[in-house]
Amino acid sequence: KNEATLKLLEQIKVADAFVFASPEYNYSMAPALKNALDWGSRLPGNEGFNGKAASLISSGGGMRGSRSQYHVRQVAVFLDLFVLNKPEVFLSSFDGTFDKESLELVSEGAQGNLVAQLEALKELSLKMNPK
């Protein structure tokens, strides 16, 4: 394993929860996200993901990356991750949600959805693994 992979695995182990953000890529998640999940699945006893909470954010065209989120949910079953059901965050890559120059998220509605999702993820994570 190279240095970047070892760092990723350590970060996975110490994370309280996960936010997976990915554009839709051929009806699925981006290859880099799939590789990260696959490497994380190799930790002994699935110690990196087992019983932790996760949320999903996607972007894309007409369906705003929804198909990629459904694929991540399938993988999450194997990883024993508990994916937040609501609120869902699907972002359009083409309707002004992002600034065309800076690529920053500029839609106030989308920003509000992200805040709501992060608050719900925190609540779920604390319910599952109180500190």
N, C-alpha and C positions, 0 to 999 in steps of 0.2 A: 504494500500500500504506500502511495506517495504521501508527501507531507500535507497536501490539501485534503486528501481523503481522511487522514488521521484527524485533522482539525475538524472536519465536518462531523465525524463520528463522535468526537468529544462534545461538540456543541449539541448534537442530538441527545446524547446521554443526559446533559445537565438542563435541557429545556423543560419548562413546566408545561408548555403547550406549543402548538404550531399554527402558523398562518401560512398556508400554501397559496401563492399567487402565480398564475400562469396564463399566458395566452393560449387559445385553442390552436393546436397544431395537428392537422390532418385528423380532426374529430377526436383528438386525445390531448393529453397534457404535453407540455414541452419535453423533449428528450432529457434535458438537464435535470428537471424535476424527477422524472422517472428514475434516472441514474442515482440521484441522491436518495430516493426512497429505497431503491434496491440495495445500495450500500448500507443504509441504516438497518435494513432487515437482516443483515449478516451479523449484527452484534449478538453475542451469546444471550440466549433466553429472551431475545427481542427486547432487551433492557432499554433501548432508546425510545421505542414507541409504545410499548405495552401499557394500556390503560390510560393514555394521555389524551387530552382534548385537542382538536384541530378545527380550523375554519378554512374556507375556500374562497378565493377571489379569482375570477377569470375575466378575460377580455377577448373580444373577437368581433366578427361581423354580425349578421342578422340575429343569430341566437346568443350572441354575447359570450361565447365560450362555455355555454351550458353543457355541451357534450363532454368537454374536458373535465368538468367538475364531476360528472357522473362516473367517468372512468377513474378519477382519483378516489371516489367513494368505494369503488370495487376493490382497489388496491388496499385501501384503509381497512377493509374487513380482514385481510390476511395479516396486516400489521397490528391488529387489535387496537386501532385508533378509534376514538369516538368523535365523529365529525358532527359539528354543530349543524342542526337542521335549518334554523332560522335565526336571524335574517340572512337570506342569500344575497350575494353580491355578484352581479353579472354586469360588466362594463362594456359599453360599445367603443370600438376603436375608431369609429368614423362619424360620430354625430356631435362632436364638440365637447365630449366628456373630458378629453385631454387637450391641452394646448398644443397646437400644431408645431410650434417652434421649440418650446421647452420640454414638451411631452409630460408636463405636470398635470395632475388631476385637477380640473378647474370646475367641474360640475358640483354645485353646492348640494344637490340631491344625492349624488354619489358619495360625496364626502360624509354626509349625514348617515348614509347606509353603512359606510365603513366604520364610523364611530360606534354605531349601534351594534354592529357585528363584533367589534373588539370588546365592547362591554359585555355582551352575551358570552363570548369566549372566556373571558375572565371569570364570569360567574360559573360557567360549566366546569372550568378547570379547578376552581376552588371547591366546588361540590365533590368532584371526583377525587381530589388529592388535597385535602385541607392541610395547611401548613401550620 
